[in-house]
Amino acid sequence: MIHVKVIGAGGYGGVGIIELLLGHPEAKIQTLVAATETGMKVSDLYPHLSGFCDQVIHAPGDPEAAEPADVVFFSTPDGVGMKQAQGELDAGAKVIDYSGDFRFTSLADYQDYATRIGKDPNHASPDLLPQSVYGVPELFREQIHTGRSLLGNPGCFAVGVIIGLSPAIKAGLIEPAGIICDCKSGVSGAGKKPAPGFHYPARYDHMNAYRLTGHQHVVEVEKALGTLAGTPVNVTFTAQVVPACRGILSCLYGRAVPGLTYGQLLEAYRAFHRDNVFVRIFDRTASVGTAHVRGSNYCNLIVDLDERTGMVRIISHIDNLMKGQAGSALQNMNLLFGLPETMGLDRPGAYP
């Protein structure tokens, strides 16, 4: 049995991994830790967990919070995991961090990420970066294995974009320059912390783009795609918030190479993702949307080629709190412990 500690248990990412762990046959929730809501039962904070998980949320300084576990999920903002991961690793745990702290294996890449989004470029544990692995199994499955102990979970926008563009990039079916990522997220992507811009009257019947000067997920998108392409890839990325609770719709555009046919494009996508059980490929006649991945770890891709304009168009759908966060984290945990990748995740989600 895998004993699990969740740090940041009071947020959406924390409750998301708790929900999944409750249905995992090889995992047991040992400790819940958070800087807020301490002393509360998690089921008082989230009543739908009543009778399923009634554990108390401990403060970071409580003795219970220091108890060693087999795996520790850091469902925390940037800057937390980099300060605490070493202690958990020293205690024998594997660490899965939701933030950008360990998504990069070099200090230079981390500093590029931090600088672009206006954060302190100093990393509290730079010696750990070469030990980390970027947690997108659909691309890096061979690197996520029982011999690894530190994993940077991908960003929610990033995972939908990377899964959506990788087949075309890898096969050289689109030009690496001029790629456009037009991405829309539900409000839950902003997290649980209240803010005036996410107050109901400010969000209802309102859509807006944000962080046009530099979104935090662009660096990991360009890094992953550049690795596949063997050459630098720059994308024009526009993040938008729409009045929905959860889900990310990413419309991805790239200039098709001369002579590409729709049949070749569709076959390339089916071949690339053939062994990726959580990726479903649809042709351009499909009528699917974010509701069809809600509550699941699936990424649904619609593949299209606009022959009139010569543009490849990929529509990617994920649940931002599942494939974009807790679902990917559990998928990665399974790989780190040598378990079937689908364990605790092989379910269709909820509709409508």
Summary of the structure (lengths in Angstrom):
residues: 352
radius of gyration: 19.7
end to end distance: 34.4
largest distance: 64.6
contacts: 1207
relative contact order: 0.14
helix: 36%
strand: 22%
